[in-house]
């Protein structure tokens, strides 16, 4: 499970951090080369 702060963004209107719902593609790997990346999609409600 990804921690909530990983999906927070600064909202200038409310002057606070907010979680933006949607689908996020998370990539992890030893380099940025496609062959080295593992990708998962995380859906935030």
C-alpha positions as CSV (number, residue, x, y, z in Angstrom):
1,X,0.0,0.0,0.0
2,X,1.3,3.4,-1.0
3,X,1.3,6.1,1.8
4,X,-1.3,8.9,1.3
5,X,1.3,11.7,1.2
6,X,2.7,10.1,-2.0
7,X,-0.4,11.4,-3.8
8,X,-0.8,14.8,-2.3
9,X,-0.4,18.0,-4.3
10,X,-0.4,21.6,-3.2
11,X,-3.8,23.3,-3.8
12,X,-3.3,27.1,-4.0
13,X,-7.0,27.8,-3.7
14,X,-7.4,26.1,-0.3
15,X,-3.7,26.8,0.7
16,X,-3.3,23.2,1.7
17,X,-2.2,19.8,0.6
18,X,-4.9,17.6,-1.1
19,X,-5.1,14.1,-2.5
20,X,-6.2,14.2,-6.2
21,X,-8.3,11.2,-7.1
22,X,-7.4,9.3,-10.3
23,X,-5.2,6.6,-11.7
24,X,-1.5,6.9,-11.2
25,X,1.2,4.9,-13.0
26,X,4.0,4.0,-10.5
27,X,7.3,2.9,-12.0
28,X,10.3,1.4,-10.1
29,X,13.6,0.2,-11.5
30,X,17.3,0.3,-11.5
31,X,17.3,2.9,-14.4
32,X,14.9,4.8,-16.6
33,X,15.3,2.4,-19.5
34,X,11.9,0.7,-20.3
35,X,13.5,-2.8,-19.9
36,X,14.5,-2.0,-16.3
37,X,11.1,-0.7,-15.1
38,X,8.3,-2.4,-13.4
39,X,5.0,-0.6,-13.7
40,X,1.8,-0.7,-11.6
41,X,-1.4,1.4,-11.8
42,X,-2.7,2.7,-8.5
43,X,-6.3,4.0,-8.3
44,X,-7.0,6.7,-5.7
45,X,-10.6,7.5,-4.9
